[in-house]
Amino acid sequence: MKAASFWKEERNILLAVVGIFLLCFYLPIEALQQSERLENAFWESLHLVRWYAQEHVLLCLIPAFFIAGAIAVFISEDSVIKYLGAKANPIIAYGVASVSGSVLAVCSCTVLPLFAGIYRMGAGLGPAIAFLYSGPAINVLAVILTARILGLPLGIARAVGAIIFSLIIGGIMAWLFRHEDLEQIESQLDDDSQSDRSLGQNALFFAILVGILVFANWGEPESSQGLWADIYNNRWWFTGGLGVALAVILNRWLRVPWGKILLVAIVTLVLAIRFRETPLAAFSFASVGLSWLTLTTPGEPQEWFTASWDNAKQILPLLLMGVFIAGALLGRPGHEALIPSDWVAQLVGGNSLQANFFASFAGSLMYFATLTEVPILQGLMGNGMGDGPALALLLAGPALSLPNLLVIRQIIGNQKTLAFLVLVVIMATLSGVIYGTFFA
């Protein structure tokens, strides 16, 4: 093998081997053994992984996996290509994608199965990226909470900036990779798959699945009065009602036997009554029950489970690994890990270009659960964070995270992921500088 050919084919492996060797050779064991911060980072990573598993895998990711699986099975590729493909009407495609976050109160990780589902079904890269960004960035609950706690100007700037971001970033990504996008769509144009159900039936089915996701994760408000608080206090009644509607659909449209459905429903109801203070037990069993019902019913239900499982086994390990690394670097709110919180507070003070860039870049790696970015920002602003960097972090943080990037790379590749990251950081930085200079 010639040297040039060897370097071209094996350079990544060679560089990785050399890098790992040098790390092992110079590993500062003595210093690490005496480092209290390193020990804290290890425990913080475990704490964050446990919290993520308890609070987000069951309530957020499992419903999202089922929605993504349903997209793959119950929606024809022709429909996705028609409304979200590279050749679709851009006003419709980008319009739908850019405002989707106002309905889906999801975090940067929960949106990933949904993004993977529509992208693999033939959605154009631009609309798919617009959806990927907008899903976590502009849900209506987060915007309202931002306006109430951090001020109306920042809330408005977040909402407007996120919608504009999703359109611009999606458009730039579609232009940068326009040749690959068209090749992908053209390869799928021969598919003539059609759904056995009407558009209205499919719309109702997906509305129920999305409703379960939204109500099960409805955020707790500061005030105990008002519509938001009323929905929060009754969110499990809404979730249960939607579960009953889903059971009817499973039987009438997907031909799942009533005997199986009633067995799952009765056990779920018993758990809900027995553990009424912790509804997670009933919700967890209902998720397992839905998996059993779909897995053991031939035809579309079994295909639905298989598609959902394919998403889960690809995405979930990467997410947990990313959450572990994010916990080791930044820890939980109020708990330090490898990177001291004082450093962060100092670097985001004022409204300089450096402060806005650091807020954007740090936000793109940090993991924010839905709505948690607001109290975290409140604490940082109390420690001197400028208004511009606060907006920059709001525009970059909820939409991106290290776990999120690891999965996006698996779906669309290295180049597109890097381009997406760079675009988000640059635009968030510029938005922060403009807001801090003219509107703060």
N, C-alpha and C positions, 0 to 999 in steps of 0.2 A: 504494500500500500504506500502510495506517495505521501510525502509530508503534508502537502496542501490538502489532499483528500482526507488524510487522517485528522487534520486540524478542523476541517469543516464538519466532519461527521461525529467526532468524538470530543470536541473542545469543551462542551458543557459538562460532560462526565469528568473529564480531566480536571477542569477548574474546580468542580465540586469536591473531587478527591483531594486535591491540593489544599483547598480551603479547610476541609474537615481535619486534615492532617495537621495544618498549622494551628488550628484551634486546640486540638488535643496536645500538641507539642508545648504550646505556651499557656495552657490552662492554669490559671492562678488558684490552685486548690486551697493554699493556706489563707489567702485573702478571702476567698469565698466562704470558707468554714467560719470565719470570724465576722461575717457580714450579717448584721441583723436585718438590713433592708432586703437582702436576698431571701432570707427566711420568711419575711413578711410577704414578699412577692409570691413565693410558693403557696403560702396559705391563702393569699388573696385570690390566686388563680383558681384554687379549689373551691373557695367560697362562691366565686362568680359562676363557675360551672354548675355547682349545685343549685344556686338561685335560678340560673337560666333553665335548668332541667325542670325545676319545680314550677316556675311561673310561666314559662314560654313554650316549652316543647309540647305539653299537653293542650294548653288553651289556644296557642297560636299556630304552631307548626303543623300539628296533626290535621286541624280543619283546612289549613292551607294546602297540605299535601292532597287531601281528598278533592279540593277544588281544582288543583292542577291536574289530577288524574281524570276528573270529570271533563275538563277542557279537552284532554287528549282523546277521550272515548266518545263523548256525546256531542261534540261540535265538529262539523266537517272542516277539512282543511280549506275547501273552497270558500267557506264563510269567513274564516280568519283572513285569508288572502284578499278577499273582496273588500273587507272593511279596514284591515290593519296592514295589508301587504305593501310592498314597495311601490306598487302601481295603483294603490287605492287613492281615493280622493284625499289629499293631504289635510284638508280642513276637517273632515270627519275623523281621519285616523289620528291626527295629533290632538284634535279637540277632545276626543274621548279619552285618550291616554293621559293628557295633561291634567284633567280634573278628576281622575279616578281616585286620587287620594282623599278627596273630600268625603268619600263614602267609606273607604277602607282604612280603618284606624289600625294600621299595622306598622311594625318596625322594619328596619332595613333587612332583617333576616327573614321575617315572615313573608315578605313580598317576593322572595326568591323563587319558591315553587310556582307561584302564579306567573312570574316573568318567564321562567323556563318553559312553562306550559304553552303560553301564547307564542313564544319565539320558535319553539320546535314545531308548532303547528303551522308555521309559515308567516307569522307577522314580520313586517319589515323591521330592520334594525332600528331605524329612527323612532317609530311609534313604540316599539318594545322598550327602548331605552327611556323614552319619555314616561312610559308607565312605571318602569323600574325606579326612576327618580321621584316621580310624583307620589307614588303609593305611600311611602313613609313621610314625605316632606310636607304635604298639604292636607292632612286629614283635619276635618273641621274642629275636632276636639282640641287638637294641639294648637291650632291658631287662636281659638277662643281663650285657652289657658295662657298662652303667651301674651295676649292683649290684656288680660285681667291682672297678671302678676308682674309682667315686665313693661307694661305700658302699651297703650293703643297704637302709637306710631310704629313700635317694633313689631306688633302683631300684624299690622297692615303691610309693613315692609316684608315680613316673612311670607305672607300669603301671595302677594303680588310677585315677589322675587322668585318664589318656588315655581309658580305657573310659567313665568317667563323663562326660567332656567330650563324646565323640562322641554319647552318648545325649542329653545336655541340649542341645547345640548343634543337633543334627539336629531335636529336638523343637521348639525355639524357631523355627528356620528354617521348619519345616513350618507352625507356627502363624502366623507373620508373613505368609507368602505362601500361605496356605491356599486362597484363591480362585483364584489362578493355577494352583496345583498341581492342583486338582480339574478345572479347565478343560482342562489338558493331558491328564490321564488320560482324561477323558470323550471327548475327540476321538480317542482311539486304541482305544476299546472295540470298534469294529466290525471291527477287523482279525482275520481268521480264519487267519492264517498258521500252519502247522504244520511241524515239523521231520520230515524223512524218517527220522531215527534215533531210537532210544529214549533215554530219560533217562539210562540207564546208559552208553550209547555217548557221548553228549555230555559226561557227567561225566568219562569217561576221557580224551576228547579235550582238554578244558580242563585237566585235571590234568596232562597231559603238557606243555602249553604253559606253565602256571604253574611246573611243575617246572624246565623249561629256564631260565625267568627267574630262579628262586630259586637254583639251583645255579651258574649262570654268574656270579652276583653274590655268592656266599658270601664273607663277610668273613674276613680273615686274623686268627686269634686271637693273643693274647699268648703263650700257652703252646703248645709243640709237642706236648703230650700231651693225651689225652682225645678224646671223640667229635667235638667241634667241629673240632679239629685234623685228625682222620682224614677227616672229610667235606671239609674245605678242601683237603687234599692230594690227594684223589681226585675233586674236584668236576668236572673235565673228563671223567672216566670216566662219572660220573652223567649229565652233560649229553649226552655222546655216545650213551649208552644210550637216553636219552629221544628223541634225534634219530632213532635207528633205529626206535623205536616210532612216531614221527610219520611216518616214511617209509612204514611199513606201512599206517597209517591213510590217508595220501594215496592210496595205490593201491587199497586195499580199499573204502573208503567214499567217497572223492572222485573215483575213477576217473582218477587221474593215471597216465600210462603208466610201466611199470617202466623202460623204456629211459632216459627223462629222469631219473628218480629215481636210477638207478645212475650216470649220468654225473655228477650233482652229488655223489653220495656218494663216488665214486672220487677226484674232484679234492679234495674236502674232506679225505679220508683222507691223500692225498699231502701236502697242506699241513700237516696236523696232525703228520705224521712229520718233514717237512722243517723246520718251525718249531715244534718241540715245546716250546721254551723260551718262545715267545710264541704261545699258542693263539688269540690274537685274530685272527690271519690266517685260520685255518681257520673260526672262528666267523663272521667277516665274509663269507667266501665262501659259507658255508652260508646266511646271511641273504639274500645276493644270489640264491643258487640257489633258495631257497624263493620269493622274489619272482618269479623267472623261471618256475618250475613253475606257480605259481598264475595268473600273468598269461596264460600261453600255453595254459591248459587251460580250455575253455569250460564254462559252467555255474557251479556253486557255487564252485569254486576261483577263477575269474575275479572273481566277486562278492566273494569274501573279500579278494583283493588290492585291488580298487577301494575297498572300505570301509576297509581299512587305510591306503591311500594318502590317502584323504580326511581321515582323522585326522592323518596325518603332515604334510600340506601346510598344515593349519590351525594345528597346535600347534607344530611344530618351529621355524619362524621366530620366533615370539613367545618361546619358551624361550631361544633363543640371544641374542635381543636383551636379555631380562631378565638372563641370566647376564652379559652384557657390562656392563650398568649396575651390577649388584651388585658385579662385580669392580672397577669404577671407584670405587665408594663405599667398599667395605670390604676389597678385596683378598683374597688367599689367607691361610690361617693362617701367621702368622710374617712376613707381608709387608704393609706399610702402603700404603693408597691415600689417598683424599681425607680420610677420617675417621681421625684418629690413634687407635691402639689404646689409648693412655694414657687418652683421654677415656672410652672404653668401660669400662676397668677402674675408673676413678674413679666413674663413674655407677652402677655395679652393686654397689658396696660396701655392707655392712650389710644391713638388712632393711626399709628404709623403703618406704612406698608408692611414692615416686618411683623408687627403685632397681628395684622389682619391675615397675613400669610400663615403665621404659626397657628392661629385659631382655626383657619380652614384646613390646614394639613393635619393638625392634631384631631380635629373633629372627624376627618375622613377615616381615621384609624380607631377612634374610640367607639365602643358599643353603647348605644342609648336604647333602652327599652321605650316603648310608646309612652310619651308624655313626661318621661324622667328628665329630658334635656332641660325643661323649664326650671325646676328647682335647682338643678346643678348650675345652670347659668346664673340664677339668682344669687347663689353663694359666690360665684366667681366675680360677678359685678359688685357685690358687697366688698370684695377684696381688691377692687380697683380696675376690673376689666372694663375697657372702653365699649361704647355703644356699637361702634363699627365692628370690632372683633366679635361682639356678641351676635350680631346679625350674620357675620361670616360663619360662625360656628353653627348657628341655627340652620343655615342653608346647606352646609356640608355634612354636619354631624348625623342628623336623623336619616339621611339618605344613603350614607356610606358607613362602613365599619370594616375592620380587619376580617372578621368572619364573613361578612358580605362579599368582600373582594375575592377571597379564596374560592367561593362558590361561583361568582361571576366568571372568574378565569376558567373554571371547569366548563362553563356553558358556552362562552363566546371566544375564548382564547386569550393569549397574553396581550397581543397588540390592542385589541378592542378594549380590554379591561384597563390597560395603561392609559389609553386615550380618554376613556370615561373618567378615570381618576384625575388626570391632569386638567380636563375641562371643568370638572366640578370645583377643584381647588382654585383654579385661576378665576373663574367667575365669582365664586364666593369671596375671594380676596378683593376683587375689584368692587363688588357690591358693598362690602364692608367699608372700603375706603370712601366710596361715594356717599353712603349713608352717614358715616361718621363725620364727613366734611360738610355736608349740605343740609342734613335733616335731623341730626341728633340734637 
